[in-house]
Amino acid sequence: MKIKLELPDWVEERHIRIFAGIEEVAKKLQGQPWQVKKERCDYCGRCCMNLPDNWRHDVKMMDDKKVCKYLGKDGSKYVCTIDRPFFCCSGDHTTLDYCSVEWEKIE
């Protein structure tokens, strides 16, 4: 799928993220090139284990790690017990690249 958009100049000062449902598929962080996700989420749980200091929910211990209180496990996969809400996908205000899914840079 190809998307062509003409965005206003003020968006250059912000992060831009494109989602398919609740899963982020493309992003352009301020001052960086576009990136497109090469594959779907593999439910590794790392996004729920690398929480910013101002995380809005309580945390708990799981597998000797401090994680979001809504993180659960289904066999070997981690799952969100409240169906991974939108704000969790876009709420990371850090520049850490903790997602195990690879991204392709688009110049």
C-alpha positions as CSV (number, residue, x, y, z in Angstrom):
1,M,0.0,0.0,0.0
2,K,1.3,3.5,-0.8
3,I,0.1,6.6,0.9
4,K,0.8,10.1,-0.4
5,L,0.0,13.0,1.9
6,E,0.8,16.7,1.8
7,L,1.2,17.8,5.5
8,P,1.4,21.3,6.8
9,D,4.9,22.7,7.7
10,W,4.2,22.6,11.5
11,V,4.2,18.8,11.6
12,E,8.0,18.8,11.0
13,E,8.3,19.8,14.6
14,R,6.4,16.8,15.8
15,H,6.5,13.0,15.8
16,I,4.2,11.4,13.1
17,R,2.9,7.9,13.6
18,I,0.7,5.7,11.4
19,F,-1.3,2.9,12.8
20,A,-3.2,-0.1,11.5
21,G,-5.8,-0.5,14.2
22,I,-3.7,-0.3,17.4
23,E,-0.4,-1.4,15.9
24,E,2.1,1.2,14.8
25,V,3.2,0.5,11.2
26,A,5.2,3.7,10.2
27,K,6.7,6.6,12.0
28,K,8.7,9.8,11.5
29,L,10.3,11.0,14.6
30,Q,11.4,14.6,14.7
31,G,14.6,15.1,12.8
32,Q,14.7,11.5,11.6
33,P,13.7,9.8,8.3
34,W,10.5,7.8,7.9
35,Q,10.6,4.2,9.2
36,V,8.3,1.4,8.2
37,K,7.8,-1.8,10.3
38,K,9.0,-4.8,8.4
39,E,6.8,-7.3,10.2
40,R,3.9,-7.5,12.7
41,C,4.2,-7.4,16.5
42,D,5.5,-10.7,17.9
43,Y,4.2,-10.0,21.4
44,C,7.7,-10.1,23.0
45,G,6.4,-7.8,25.8
46,R,9.5,-5.5,25.7
47,C,7.3,-2.4,25.2
48,C,5.6,-3.1,28.5
49,M,8.8,-3.7,30.3
50,N,10.6,-0.5,29.3
51,L,8.4,2.0,31.0
52,P,9.1,5.7,31.3
53,D,9.5,7.1,34.8
54,N,6.1,8.9,34.5
55,W,4.2,5.7,33.5
56,R,0.5,6.4,34.1
57,H,-0.4,2.9,35.5
58,D,0.9,0.9,38.4
59,V,3.7,-1.6,37.9
60,K,4.2,-5.1,39.1
61,M,7.0,-7.7,39.1
62,M,7.0,-10.4,36.4
63,D,9.9,-12.7,35.5
64,D,12.1,-10.6,37.8
65,K,11.3,-7.4,35.7
66,K,9.2,-4.3,36.6
67,V,6.4,-4.2,34.1
68,C,3.0,-2.6,33.5
69,K,0.4,-4.0,35.8
70,Y,-1.7,-4.9,32.7
71,L,0.9,-7.2,31.2
72,G,-0.1,-10.8,31.2
73,K,1.3,-14.0,29.7
74,D,-0.4,-16.5,27.3
75,G,2.1,-19.4,27.0
76,S,5.3,-17.9,25.7
77,K,3.7,-14.7,24.5
78,Y,3.1,-11.5,26.5
79,V,-0.4,-10.0,26.2
80,C,-2.1,-6.8,27.4
81,T,-5.0,-7.8,29.7
82,I,-6.8,-4.6,28.6
83,D,-6.3,-5.2,24.9
84,R,-3.3,-2.9,24.4
85,P,-4.9,0.6,24.4
86,F,-3.9,3.2,21.8
87,F,-2.1,5.5,24.3
88,C,0.4,2.7,25.1
89,C,1.4,2.4,21.5
90,S,2.0,6.2,21.2
91,G,2.8,7.1,24.7
92,D,6.5,6.5,24.8
93,H,8.2,9.9,25.1
94,T,11.7,8.4,25.2
95,T,14.0,7.9,22.2
96,L,14.8,4.3,23.2
97,D,14.4,1.7,20.5
98,Y,13.2,-1.3,22.5
99,C,10.9,-3.0,20.0
100,S,12.2,-6.3,18.8
101,V,10.5,-5.9,15.4
102,E,12.8,-4.5,12.7
103,W,12.1,-1.2,11.0
104,E,13.2,-0.1,7.6
105,K,14.4,3.5,7.1
106,I,12.9,5.3,4.1
107,E,14.9,8.3,2.9
